[in-house]
Amino acid sequence: MCGTASQTEWAAERVATFNEQYAGQYKVVMEEIPGDQNYIDKLKVLYSADDLPDVIVTGGYNLIDMMQDKLVDLTPYMEEDPEWADFMSDVGVKVNSRDGKLYAVPYIRQIVGYYYNTELFEQAGIESVPATWDEFFEACDKLLAAGITPVSMDTADSGWCTSLMLGAMVGSTDSGEEFMNTNQPTDYNNQDLIDAAARIQTMFQKYTTADAIGGDYAAAANNFFNEKTAIIANGPWMVSKFYDTSVVSEDFADKIAVAAYPEGVMYNSGQIGWSIASKTPEKIEASLAFVKFMTSEESQRLDLEVCSVVPDCTIADADVYPLVNETIALADTAEHSINDYQSLWHATVVDEVSVQYPLLADGSITPEQFAQALTDAAA
């Protein structure tokens, strides 16, 4: 939530407002660490040194299972405040709980499809959104034939855009949907994941940009913003950038549409939220006040309206971009609803995909070896 991240302004404003409202009682000091992987790596170091900050927000990465012994069990505080407990969605509480104990407070609903450039689709003669993965790759071939690179992909920082595609491919069957909703899977040697890895290998080799290997999310997004690619997998928090003329052309937003993944797949779940790692009752009390503030209806409404982040709670009459509502509608009618890998897979597995994607891309490993590498990382 700093630098060029979509929630930077929201976070800065919320912290400033909290410090103003609680002046003389509490003060939040925020350390900025740009880049997902840099942030996660820093937290791991602080965890090892038993020096975690009082409040952590992990951006959807599952650090609960790694750091659970250092995090405050928020269950008794939730039980003391029934109104606060009722404010949280059931799915949000489930994702943020382990063994019946709440270790993070939800504030985001994780809804992700993919965005595509309708003008580039028209240039390639693509008349409708692909309904199956075979049709998806046929569309990619048409884009290539028209001189257009089909898909934004990446490998660094867990390969966010690439891994969203991978997960959507896995979740296209009933068995794959079950796997993508399994917490902490230990065995990745299933046919759904192996088949998806084979498709990802093809996409790396035929359908993406040269800088995808070794590239991060920012590079993938810039390729889409600059119309070098026609498709990007991402959530509605990206939508506000479609209107930012410092990043895109003035008519860019008019060209963009949203789709569910082939076979009716959508990411539609809760997300890991705000955790507390304070060590004293006084610090816990202060941290709890801050976390309640950052996950309040007012904060979630601002996050939705300013950053297009879908809230955990229900907010009526929010002033949002039409694409955000269209993304939510797709999630509400999805044939297959899945959770994202960052929220459920162990942190070691999330790290491992960045190691294995380049090897998969250049053919150094097979899809089967990719699945085994994730299994080994889970072990």
N, C-alpha and C positions, 0 to 999 in steps of 0.2 A: 504494500500500500504506500509506495513511495516512487519517486522518479516518474517514469512514464506509465506506471500501472493505472488501470482504469479507476481504482478506488482512492487514488492519492488525495484528491481535493476533499472527498467525503471524509476520509479519516482525519485529515488535518483540521477540518472545520469541527468535527465532532469532538476531538481532543481539546481544541481551544474552547469550545462551548462548555464542555465538562469542567475544565479548569476554572472557567469564569463562574459557573454556577456553584462550584464547591470551593471557591477561593477561601483560604484560611483554614480549610478542613482537610482537603485532599489535593494533591497535584500529580498529574500523570506526566512522566518524562518518556518520550518515545524515541527509541533508537532506530534509525533507518538503515536497512541493509538491502540495497537493490539487487534483484535477481532471485528467482525462486530457489535455485540450488545453493546459492551463497547463503541465503536465509536459513534453509534447512541444515546446511553444514554447520553454521554458527550455533544453531540450537542444539545440535548433537554434541558439539564441544562443550557448551554450557551445561548440558545435561550430565556429561561425564565428570565435569568439575563440580557438580552439585551447586550450580550457580545460575539456574534458570531465572528469567525475569518473572516478575509477579504475575503478569498477564501475557498470554501467548495466543495469537490467532494464526492458524497454520495454512490458511488459504486452500483448505480442502485436503491437504496432505494428512495422511493418517499417522500421527505421532503418538496417539493415545496408547497404542499397544507397546511402543518402545519406551515411553516416559511415564506410564501409568503410576509407577511407585513414587514419582515426584509431584504428581498432580493432586489437587484437592478434590475429594469426593464431594460433589455439589448436591448430592441427593438430600441431605438433611436441610440444607438451605432452601431447596425447592419445596420440601414438605412443610417448612415453616411459612412459606408464602404461596398459598394455593392459587392466588390470582396470577402470579408469575408462572407457576407450573401450567396452568390452563392456557396461558398465552403461547406456549411452545407446541408445535405440531407433534403428533405421535411419531411420524417418520423421522423428524428431526431429533427427537429424544432417543429413538432407537439407534440411529447412526452414531450418536455421541455417548452411548452407554456401553459399559462392559460389565457383565455379570450382575445386572440390575443396579449398577451405580453410574451416575451421571458425571462424566469427566470433562465435558465441554458444553457450552450453551449454543444451540443452533440459532442462526440468523439468516441463513440462505437456503433456498430450495435449489437444488442442482438440476437444471433443465438445459439440455444441450442437444441440438440437432446440427445441421450444417447450413452455411450460407453460400449462395451462388450468385454469380453475375449473370443476370438475364440477357444482357446485351451480348456477352461472349457466347452464351448458349445459343442465342439466335444466329450469330455469325457461323456457328458450327452446325446449324440445322437441327438442333435438339428441340423437339416440340413439347416434350413433357418431362416431368421429374421422373427419374428412374425408379421403378417399383421393386426391382430385384437387383441383386449384385451383378448378375450377368448384364442387365440393362445399364447399370452404372458404368461398367467397363466398356460397353459399347459406346456410351456417351463420351467417355474419356478418349476413345479412339477417334471419334468425330472431332473432338476438340483438337487433338494432335494433328489431324488431317487439315484443320483450318489454321494451323500454325499457333495454337494456343496451348500453353502448359496447363494441364487439367487441375492439379491439386496442390495446395500448400501443405508441406510436411516438414518435420523437424526430428532431431534425435537428442539434442541436449536437454537438460532439465527434465528428464523423464519423457521427452518427446511428446508433449501435450497433445498437439494436433494429430500426430500419427497414432498415438495410443487411443485417442477417442475413436478413430477409424477402426483400429484393431478391436476395441471393445464392442463397437457396434456390429462388426462382423461376427464376433463370437456370439453376441446376444440375439442373433437372427433366428435361432432355433429355440425350442422349449428347453432343451438341455443346456444350451449356451446361456440363455436368460437366467437359469438357475445358478449357473457357475458365476455369472457376472454379479449376482446378488449374494454371493457367499462371502462371509467375512473371513479374512485370513486363510484363503485356500493354500494348501500345502503341495498339491499335485497339479501341475499345469499340462501334464501329458494327456490331454483329451483331444479328440478329433476336431471339435469346434475351434479350439485355439490354434491347433496345427494348421487347419485349413485357412484360418484368418491370417496367420503368419505368412503363409504362402502367397496370399493376396497382397499383403503389405510388401512382401519382397518384390512382387511384380510392380507395385506402385512406385517403389523406390527406383526400380530399374527403367521404368517407361514413362511414368505419369507425373513426375514432380520436377522441381528445379534442381540445378546443380548444387546449390548451397544448402539443400535439405540435410545432407550428411554433415554432421557437426553443427548444424544451425539450430538456433533456439526458437522459441515462440515468436519473439519480436521479428525475426527475419521472415518467418512464415507469414505473420500478419502483414508485414510491409509488402510482401509479394502480392498479397491479395488486395491491399489498399492501392497499390500501384498498377493494378489490373494485369499483372504478369501471370497470375493464376486465376482460374474461374471458380474454384471451390475451396472453402476452408471449414474445417470442423471446429466449432466453438460455441460458447453460450451467449445469451443475450446481453451480458455485460459489455460485449464488443460493439453493440449497436450504436451507442453514443458516438463512437469513433467514425461511424459512417457519415456523420453530419459535421465532423470537425474538419473544416477546410484548410487547416494547417497541416493536416495529414492526408486528406483525400481531395479529389476534384469536387467542384461545386455540385455537380449532378450525380455524384457517386451513389448516394443513398437511394436515388430513384431507380438505380439499376439492380439493387440487391433484393433477393427474396430468400426465404427460409424453407427448409424441407426437413422432413423426417428421414432417417437413414433407410435404405432399402429394407424390405420386409417389415416396414412399420416399426422400426426400432427408435426409441428416444431414451436419452438419459433423463430419468425422472425420479429423483430421490432427495433425501436430506444430504447435508454436507457437514463435515467436521467444523465446529465453530470455535468459540472462545474458551480457553482453559485458564485456570488459576494455579500458580505454583508457589504462592506465598507461604512463608514458614511460620508466621506469628498470627495470633488472632486479630491483632490490629491491622496488619497488612491484608489479611483475608477479607476483613470487613471493608477496607478501602477498595480492594480489587473487585469485590462483589458489587459495590456501588458502581464502579466503572463498567463492568461487564453488563450489568442491568441497563445502564445508560446506552451502551453501544448496541445492545440488542432490543432496545425499546421500540415501540411502534413508530415513534417519531424518527428514530435513526434508520429503521428498516424502510420507512416511506421515502426518506431522503436518498437512501442507497438505490432504491428502485427508480426514483424520478431523475436522479442525477447520473447514476452509473448503469442503469438498466439491469441491476442485480435483482433477481426474483427473490422476494422475502420468504422467510420461513412461515411467518404469520399471514393471515388473510387481510389485505388492505383494499378497501373499496374506493372506487372513484380516483384511483391514482392517475396522475398525468404522465403517461409513458408513450414512447414511440410505438406506432402500430406493429412494427416487427416484433416487439417484445410480447405483445398480446398474442400475435400469431404463433410465436414459439411456445407460449404457454398452452394455447389451444391444441397444438400438435402433441404436446406431452400428455394432455388430458385425454386424448383419443388414441394413444399409441397402442399398437398390437403387442409390442414387447417393451416393457419398462425396465431399465437396468440402472445400476449404480456405477459410478466411475471408479477406475482402478486406484486412484490416489486415496480415495476414502476407505477402501476395503483391503487392498493388498498391503502386505508388510512393507515397511520402508526400504528394506534391503532389496525387495523385488522391484519396487518403483525405481530405485537407483540402477538396478541391473539392466533394465530395458534400454537405457542410454548406452550401455556398454555393448549390448547385443545388436541393436538396430544397424549400426554401420557394418557389422559382420554379416548380418542377414542381407543387407543391401548389395554388398559386393560378391555375394555368393560364397563367402568363407564358411558359413554354416548353413545347414538345412533348416526348414521350419521345425522339424522334429528336434534338432539340436537347440534351437531357440527355446522351445517349450521345456526341454530338459534343463537349460541354463536357469530359467525362472524357478523351476522346481528346486534346483540346487541352492539358489539364493534364498528361497523360502526356508529350506532346512537350516 
